[in-house]
Every structure is written in structure tokens, then in C-alpha cells.
Amino acid sequence: MAEKLLDVAIVGAGLAGIGAAVKLRQAGFDNFKIFEKSAGVSGTWYDNDYPGAACDVPSHLYCYSFAPNPNWSRVYSPQAEIRKYVEDVVTEHELTPHIEFGTEIVSAEFDEPKALWKITDKKGQIIHARFVMWSVSFLGTPHIPKISGLDSFTGKVFHSARWDHLVDLSDKNVVIIGSAASALQIGPAIAKKVKSLTMFQRTANFVMPRDDRQYSSFEKSIFKKFPFIHRLFRGFLFTRHDKFFFHGMRPGSLVNKIMRSRSLSYLKRKIKDPVLHRKLTADYELGCKRILISDDYYDMFNMPNVDLQTAGIDHIGKGHIETVTGEKIAADVIVMATGFTATSFMPGIEISGSNGASLDKWRNDLRALKGLMVTGFPNTFFMLGPNTGLGHSSMILMIESQLQYIMQVLTALKPNEVIEPKIEAVEKYNKQLQVDLANTVWATSCQSWYKREDGFIPTLWPHPTKTYDKIMRKVDWSELKRSD
């Protein structure tokens, strides 16, 4: 196989990878490639094309600051529109020649004498690069629970992030296993066309009204003709999320109490049946699990063909699911809305760094400097790495903060210079991080994908996004080890 030598290899063409490519070109780098395992860009928004898929962050905040879009159709963008937005950014910045589609990276090994990364894809192609930027989503690998009898099921089974569009759901008995973010969007989108819809819920969610609507032609024309108004509106959304919603993540805070009251009032208004109301009532601190937003989720349960199951699954038969209480539920299609392996970082990829460092070892102790750089992995950036997730705002804000840091590092280093974080800097940063996380709702008693079973939280950022941007604005070189 032919070998390639690059200044920068970017793994993944999601929002982080595409943003990185734009900033590399602006910084004068042209010898880089993006390696994307799928056939298109936008990452999460390419994979998750299930019915009803849409963003939970307002459209005008869920886009790059350097590529504002005055033409969003709705307050909350649907999946196809976000994907089209990313495709348009690729076209505008002429990035297509820099992308290799259908290229799944399976391993990377750092060659210390050459100060280069040797990267291998699934087809055996070898790429050498001075720097590697990993844009591989935390929520990119579907989690399929082990359920007795699943292999014997004769109908169709697929994960929400791998939706089978060849399956016609009309007049089918459909079962959704899971009741969180994806299920909340899928259920209402398919309920009217299926014969029956049964949703298995393990834990009730706090659901807030989405208050979604279309933007009028007048609104879109104002955003387009007056960019400063568009910027002001984005600034309003930023402030609302960073100042107000963030404080909802503090247990016992006034904002948390206001949001809890609004969620419970919304449930009471929509669901009159006392048994169903009880099943749908969350019994933990609001925010401990992801807060969901929907305008039609509760309405779905008032339909005669929709049922909510809270009994656990005992096993799956050829054409049914049997609960632990012995009830048999007919099933032609099973949708696994069962989430992702969020606390197992980048499964399926093997990375070997310097001095015996490996991704396998690191997965057991997910600590990074500022969620971006890891000791033992020189010249490597893990975009949206540990503790950069948000429970209140747009991840694109975190991406852009990381990119300004990365570009400072890349432009400052001399040829053949190697850089990685100091061990003591990583330890100091993460020790404070876990102290700060202990004061958030995510550290309270409920179990969620945010944290491991031992209570360690490797996923979320415990401060406003503005705080992260501040620490990423200027590289603290005392935290880094440089060598030729």
C-alpha cells in the first residue's frame, strides 16, 4: 500500500473535524487530510437520520461563529438541515479534496525516532502524519444491550443511529427499547403510521416544552440583511444558555427549582391518567440525567395504539418480547434507542503512544489536559475529549475554543518538535475538575451515561462555556513538554 506523509491527519468529518480543517487552511496549513469512515460529512448528523431527528440546541447557536446561517428554517434544526449546513461549509471552504470518505482508521502508532504518527486504516492503507487530530464522537458507537433471545427474533432489529430506511413501519407492531433523547424524537414521528407502538422505559425523564416553530420569511430576511442583528440574537441565545440554563445544573438552585416545576407542570397538563402520570414522573434531581425537550412526546401516550412499559424485559422471542411480569408484547420491529458507549472512549481504535502509553490503558482513566491533550500521546489532540461535554449549551462553542488553542500550538512549534502535556499538569487540572463536578447535579445519586458506576465523571464540563473559552484562549506553555 502507498504511504502518505501529512502535516496533520484529522480523523472524522464531524463538526469538530470540519471546523479544524477550516482553521488549518486559515492558518496556512494545506498538507492535511480528513479521514471519514462513512460516505458523508457531519458525523453525528450523518449517522443519526432516524425519523424526527433534530437538535436540542437552538439553530442559531448550533453553528460555527465563522459560518453564521441566517436561513435556518426552525428554532431547532432538523437533522437533514444540519447535515446540509456542514456540507455547505465544506463547499464554501473548498475542503472536499482534503477528505477521504469510506476510510475507517483502526490504529495509530507513534514513531519516536521519526517523530511521526503511523496511522492505519481498515483496508491497510498507511498514513504518516506529524500531528493527529481525533474528531471521533463520544456518542458515536451504539450500545446494544445483551438481552436473552435477541438472536432468535425473526423481525427487524436496528439501533436508532443505524436506522434501516428499507423497513416500512406501516401497520407494524413496533417496540422501542429506551425512552431517552432519541426515543423521544422517534416515537412521535412514527406513532401515527404503526399498528402499535410500545416503548420500554427504564427511568422516567424530565421533559421540558420544546417551543419549536418555523422562522418566518421576514425573520430570515432580517437576519440576512442585518448581520449585526443576527449576531445579537446569537449573543442572546449564548447568554441565556450560559447564564440561565447552566445554573439549572446546580442542585437546589432557584433555576433548578424553576425548571423542575415547569417540567412537572407540563407533564400534569399533558397526561391526565394517574397511572401513566406516575410512570412518567422522574424521581431524581433534575439535570442528573439529560433534560429532554419535546412538544409532542407526552401527546403520543394519549394515542390508543401507544403503550408505555416500565416492566423489565425478561427475554425476546421470535415475534414478541416477554417482560419480567410475564406479559407478551407482539413485535415486528425492534428499535434499539439504547444510547452509546459514552464512557468508553473511541472503542474500536488502537493507539500506541510513547513510553508504553496506549489507548487501552487510558480508557480506564479518562483524564486529559483541558479535554484535549494526553500524556504519552505526543502531537495529538483529542477533540471534544474527556470532560468537554455540556448539559446546557452548544458543543460547537467548545469545539471553537479548542481550535483556537490547537492553532496556537501548531503555529508555534518548530519542524520536528514534539509536544505533550506534563503529567503533573494533567493531574492538577483533573483533580480540580472532579472537585468542581462534585457540586453539580451530575454527581447526585442517579445513574446516567454521564458517569461511570464508581461515580467518576469523565464526560461533562462543570462550568459555563465562557470559562472554557477563557482557559483555551492562550496556551499555558508551562503545562506542556516540548522536545526536538
Secondary structure, 3 states (H helix, E strand, C coil): CCEEEEEEEEECCCHHHHHHHHHHHHCCCCCEEEECCCCCCCCHHHHCCCCCCECCCCCCCCCCCCCCCCCCCECCCEHHHHHHHHHHHHHHCCCHHHEECCCCEEEEEEECCCCEEEEEECCCCEEEEEEEEECCCCCCCECCCCCCCHHHCCCEEEEHHHCCCCCCCCCCEEEEECCCHHHHHHHHHHCCCCCEEEEECCCCCCEECCCCCECCHHHHHHHHHCHHHHHHHHHHHHHHHHHHHHHHHCCCCHHHHHHHHHHHHHHHHHCCCHHHHHHCCCCCCCCCCCCEECCCHHHHCCCCCEEEECCCEEEECCCEEEECCCCEEECCEEEECCCECCCCCCCCCEEECCCCCEHHHHHCCCCCECCCECCCCCCEEECCCCCCECCCCCHHHHHHHHHHHHHHHHHHCCCCCEEEECHHHHHHHHHHHHHHHCCCHHHCCCCCCCCCCCCCCCCECCCCHHHHHHHHCCCCHHHEEEEC
